[in-house]
Amino acid sequence: MDREHRLKRLRFRAWHRGVKEADLLIGGFFDTHAEGWTDAEIDLFETLLEEQDVDIIAWAMGTQPVPERYAGTVMQALKTLNYVPISR
């Protein structure tokens, strides 16, 4: 599958997690960062999407330690939380 098609599929999966908070966190993260990812980072994100939303959110917020397999640039960017739109 080509890169563009793969990113479209990942975007859909990132924005359709089943819980609005997870959609905003994971989907917003994808929209902000995916264009600049290497193939290895895309692979890692695709694997990350297989995890439970509560775990991903806990890792992003720093309430649970990040598993070694996800340590790296993608998780560091996820932990910044500056990509989540907050409306008042």
N, C-alpha and C positions, 0 to 999 in steps of 0.2 A: 504494500500500500504506500502511496506517495505521501510525502510530508504534509502537504496541505489537507489531504483527506483525513489523515491520522489526527491532525490538530483539530479539525472540525468534529470528529468523533469524541475526542477528549474534552473539547469545550462543552459539548452536550452533556457528557457524563459529569463534568465539573459543576454544571449549573442545575442538574436534576438529581440531587442527592436525596430528596425526600423531606428535608427539614430546611426551612427558610434560612436559619442561621448558618447552616452548613453550605447552602447554595451561595450565600453572600460571601462567606469566607473563602471557600474553595473556588467558586466561579469567578469571584472578583480577583483572586490571586492569579488564576489562569489568564484572564483577560489582560492583566497588567504585565505579566512576565513571559508568557509562552512564546511570543515572537522571537525573543532573543535566546531561546534555549538551544543547546546542542542536542544531538540525537540521544546522547547518554542521559541528559536531563529529562528529555521527553520519556525515555524508558523508565526512569525513576518515578516521574509523576504518574505514569500509567500504573505502575506497581502500587504507588501510594493510594490511588483511587480504589484499590481493592480493600483498603483498611476501613474500619468502622469510623463513622463521622465523629463520634465522641472521642476517639483516640486522636484523630487528626487535629481536632479543635484543642484538645489538651496539650498536644505537642506544640501547636502554634502559640498557645497562651502561656506555655512554660509551666503548667501545673503537673505535667508528667514528663519524665525524661524521654528524650527522643531515641528510638532504637538505633543502634549503630548503622544498620543498613540504609537509614534515611539521613544520616548526618551528612552535611555538605551544603553546597550553594543553594539548592532548592529549599531545603528546610530553613536555612538562615533567612532567606527572603520571605518565606511563609511566616516566620516568627516576627517580622517587622510590623505586621498588621496595619500598614499604612495604605492598603489598597481596598479596605472595606468601606463602602460608602455609608456614611452616617447622616441620616436626615433628622431634622428636628421638627 
